[in-house]
Amino acid sequence: MGSDEYYGLYDDEIDMNFSTYSKPKRNTQPIQLRQKKNGKNKKKAKSSGSIEKVAVAPSTSKIKDSALKPDTTESETNKKTMQLGLFPVEIMDLILEELWDDDRKGFMNLSYTSKFLRLNSERILFRTLVISDKAPWVRRVTTSVLERLVDEDDCNLWKCIRHIEVGPITDADWFYKIAYPSLCQILGNLKNLQSLTWATPLSTTPAHAHAQTKQPSILEALQTWHPHAKLKFVCHNRDFHGEFMPIDEALLSSPQLHTLDATLSLMQDCTHPPDYEVQLLKQSLIHGASIKVLRFNIQDPSNHHHVFTPSPPVSFTWHPTDSFPPLEELSLPQARPKYHSAYNLNRDDLLMWARAMDWTHMRRLDFHHHNPSLFFATFTDRVPNLKYLRWGLLPSQDGSGWNRTPTCASAFMRSVTALEEVVFNGEESEEVDGGVLVEQCGGVLDCSVLGYF
């Protein structure tokens, strides 16, 4: 899924597989820089937490250690449950929220003890609805929940759902015949939907999905009933039972697309240029004009070398009339195992991108291990509201590296008045002197050592 948290009906069962790449250790020293606020580290101030949560924690602990004890008698449990029923709804919601975060099994056990607690727990349990069939029991539960949501009389559940997440999907027939029509239908019933996440390579507008029912597609239904809901596309594996699925153009150009966290592919057929999907992404996002978070990688299906071999870098092809929607977060591709091609940070591309987009909205920039020296030189004074920056020391596309005191980096960071955190891979006494960099930043950044990213 990307960096966003995955809260869902089945999130205990979700497999989060992250491929990691460990470089040979050469006395490297990744460094993190954080901005000081009034002499105190901002992260420390943030960790103090809220008064409400501190007050609720002992109550949830007592619930887990007392009310839900296996050796508690039935009469004692009923008595404790009745006492919980006397709490105001707001307090009960805080207790359930804390229990949901700390002890899912305890949360479920507590929700079974009374109708009052079951109804209150549903507001949390069904806050995010996950449509998936990754296991037989998941499919059964998903089908049952969809049937309940289609029921015209179950308006209480309609009010609970804030987010819908589609995927992973393993059976296209089940999805398009049962889940998809139901999902299109219930969108009109939901009252408080805030986001729809599409986490599957399957199309959002299949030709056969709504031909018989004559229902609108999922994107049309979302636009009709929830025009302000955020659409998110999260997909890094586009292989579906051995078939490589084409990228969903309707989804990319949707006026509701807020987040794209996906892997593009270099084309191998003779009908398209290799960077077809990269240029399609750019044009689709310009057409939709709504994207705020863009995180993408590039994969080369023809690159099957046992030893990692980077493919040629690619970049957007800009035109003088292009107007790209203002991004708040950008993570550019890098050449690494599994993802073969990097984004080409050349000077002409950066100058064109600087003109095509308003960069004052940018909050997070991630270059991974890239050397963004050309970006720093081009965008000094252009991203005043940037809060987070991550960069590395791999040579740039023109082969240039760093000296021990990269003045372009320090000049760039000094121009960003909102900067709070900087993370980079620094090699001690070889390429970048982290101490000198901090000193050049005017002493406004606090330095601490991190592990490899």
Secondary structure, 3 states (H helix, E strand, C coil): CCCCCCCCCCCCCCCCCCCCCCCCCCCEEEEEEEEEECCEEHHHHHCCCCHHHHHHHHHHHHHHHHHCCCCCCHHHHHHHHHHHCCCCHHHHHHHHHHHHHHCHHHHHHHHCCCHHHHHHHHHHHCCEEEECCCCHHHHHHHHHHHHHHHCCCCHHHHHHCCEEEECCCCCHHHHHHHHHHHHHHHCCCCCCCCEEEECCCCCCCCCCCCCCCCCCCHHHHHHHHCCCCEEEEEECCCEECCEECCCCHHHHCCCCEEEEEEEEECCCCCCCCCCHHHHHHHHHHHHHCCCCEEEEEEECCCCCCCCCCCEEEECCCCCCCCCCCCCCEEECCCCECCECEEECCCHHHHHHHHHHCCHHHCCEEECCCCCCHHHHHHHCCCCCCCCEEEECCCCCCCCCCCCCCCHHHHHHHHCCCCCCEEEEEEECCCCCCHHHHHHHCCCCEEEEECCCC
